[in-house]
């Protein structure tokens, strides 16, 4: 029984570790390639630099709008998903 628990824990650990490694590599690869592509294009055509700045401004505005909306929604009080149990007038359930 102990061996089974150890094996299950090891498998869960390997799965969680693998997921974190893949997530880290994806973020690192996307983060390294994107600025390089932007610089290459901006050096080739100055008009692309202006377009890239506009796209960056739009992205910032969308992120600000989403963050603001999320903050507004998190301030609202929500009714519980599971209603409270009803108690009859006579005290029975």
C-alpha positions as CSV (number, residue, x, y, z in Angstrom):
1,X,0.0,0.0,0.0
2,X,2.8,2.4,0.8
3,X,4.5,1.7,-2.5
4,X,1.2,2.5,-4.3
5,X,0.9,5.8,-2.5
6,X,4.6,6.6,-3.3
7,X,4.1,5.7,-7.0
8,X,0.9,7.9,-7.2
9,X,2.7,10.8,-5.6
10,X,5.7,10.4,-7.9
11,X,3.4,10.4,-11.0
12,X,1.5,13.5,-9.9
13,X,4.8,15.2,-9.2
14,X,6.2,14.4,-12.6
15,X,3.0,15.5,-14.3
16,X,2.9,18.8,-12.4
17,X,6.6,19.5,-13.0
18,X,6.3,18.7,-16.7
19,X,3.4,21.1,-17.0
20,X,5.3,23.9,-15.3
21,X,8.4,23.3,-17.5
22,X,6.3,23.4,-20.7
23,X,4.6,26.6,-19.5
24,X,7.9,28.2,-18.7
25,X,9.5,27.2,-22.1
26,X,6.5,28.5,-24.0
27,X,6.6,31.9,-22.3
28,X,10.4,32.1,-22.7
29,X,10.3,31.2,-26.4
30,X,7.4,33.6,-27.1
31,X,9.1,36.4,-25.1
32,X,12.4,36.0,-26.8
33,X,11.2,35.8,-30.4
34,X,8.6,38.6,-30.3
35,X,10.9,41.6,-29.6
36,X,13.4,40.3,-32.2
37,X,10.8,40.2,-34.9
38,X,9.5,43.6,-34.0
39,X,13.0,45.1,-34.2
40,X,13.8,43.4,-37.5
41,X,10.6,44.8,-39.1
42,X,11.0,48.3,-37.6
43,X,14.6,48.5,-39.0
44,X,13.4,47.5,-42.5
45,X,10.5,49.8,-42.8
46,X,10.1,52.9,-40.5
47,X,6.3,52.9,-41.3
48,X,6.1,49.6,-39.5
49,X,7.5,51.2,-36.4
50,X,4.6,53.6,-36.2
51,X,2.1,50.8,-36.9
52,X,3.7,48.7,-34.1
53,X,3.5,51.6,-31.7
54,X,-0.2,51.9,-32.5
55,X,-0.8,48.2,-32.0
56,X,1.1,48.4,-28.7
57,X,-1.2,51.3,-27.6
58,X,-4.3,49.3,-28.6
59,X,-3.1,46.3,-26.7
60,X,-2.4,48.4,-23.6
61,X,-5.9,50.0,-23.9
62,X,-7.6,46.6,-24.2
63,X,-5.6,45.2,-21.2
64,X,-6.6,48.3,-19.1
65,X,-10.3,47.8,-20.1
66,X,-10.2,44.2,-19.2
67,X,-8.5,44.8,-15.9
68,X,-10.9,47.6,-15.0
69,X,-13.9,45.4,-15.9
70,X,-12.5,42.5,-13.8
71,X,-12.0,44.9,-10.9
72,X,-15.6,46.1,-11.2
73,X,-17.0,42.6,-11.3
74,X,-14.9,41.5,-8.3
75,X,-16.5,44.3,-6.2
76,X,-20.1,43.1,-6.9
77,X,-21.7,40.8,-4.3
78,X,-23.0,37.6,-5.8
79,X,-25.8,35.5,-4.5
80,X,-24.8,32.0,-3.4
81,X,-24.9,29.3,-6.1
82,X,-26.6,26.9,-3.8
83,X,-29.6,28.4,-2.1
84,X,-30.1,27.9,1.6
85,X,-32.4,25.0,2.7
86,X,-36.0,25.9,3.2
87,X,-37.6,25.5,6.6
88,X,-41.4,25.2,6.6
89,X,-43.5,27.3,8.9
90,X,-44.0,24.4,11.3
91,X,-40.3,23.8,11.7
92,X,-40.1,20.7,9.6
93,X,-37.5,20.1,7.0
